[in-house]
C-alpha cells in the first residue's frame, strides 16, 4: 500500500527521490520540503477541480463564495474519496 502511494505521488511529480535516485520513506523531511509537496498537490488539485474564474485562469487573491467552495469540495470527494 505504501509503495503504490509513493509510486502514485512520484508519477504526479508531487515527490522526488533523493539526489542519489532513491526514496527513503523513513527519512524525516523539513517543513520547507513538506510545504513544497503540499503546494504541488494543491496546484494539481486546483487544475483538476477547476478552481478558478473560468476554464483557463485562476485568480489567487480572488474571493470565493461558500457555494463555490462547497462545489470544489464536492468535486474533490467525488473524484478522490472512496466510500
N, C-alpha and C positions, 0 to 999 in steps of 0.2 A: 504494500500500500504506500509506504513512504517513497520507495523507489519510483513508482508510477507518478506520484505527486511531484517529485523532483524533476523527472523527465518532462512532465507537462509544463512545469514552471520554466524549465530551460528552453523548451520549444517555443514558448511565447516570448522569450527574451527577458523574463522577469528576474531571473537569477543567472549567474555565470559560475563556472568553476573557479578554482584558484588560478594563479598565474602559471602553475605547473600543469594545468589541464585536468585537475582532479576536483572532486566535490567532497567536502568534509562535513557531513551532516552534524557532527557533534561539536564542531568548532563554533565558538561564540562569534557574534558579529557586532560591529559598532552600531551606535544609534544612527549614524550617517548612512551606513550600509542598509539598515532596516528602513530608513526613510526613503532611500533610493528604490528599494524593492517596492514599497508601498506606492511610491509615485509612478513607477512603471505599470503596476497593476491598475491603479486608478485611471491612468491615461488610456489603457486598453479598454477598460470598462466604459469610460466616457465615450469612446469611439463605438463600441458595440451596443451600448444602451441609448445611443443618440442623445447624449446630453449636450445641449447647445441651443442656439437661437433658431437654427434651421438645419437642414441635412448636411451642410458643409462648413458651418462655422460655430465657434464656441466663444462665449464672452466670459472669461474667467472672473471678472469683477462684477458681472451682471447679477441681478437678483433672480430668484426662482420663487414661484408660488408654492404653497403647500400641495396643491394639486399636481404640479409638475414633479415635485419630489416624490409624491405618492406613486405617480406613473413610472418614474425611474426605478423606484424600489420594487414595484410590481414586475417590471420587465426583468430586473435582476433576479428576482425569485423564480420567475417562470423559466429563465434560462439556466440558472446555476444552483438553485436549491432543490435537492431531491427529496421527495416526500418520504 
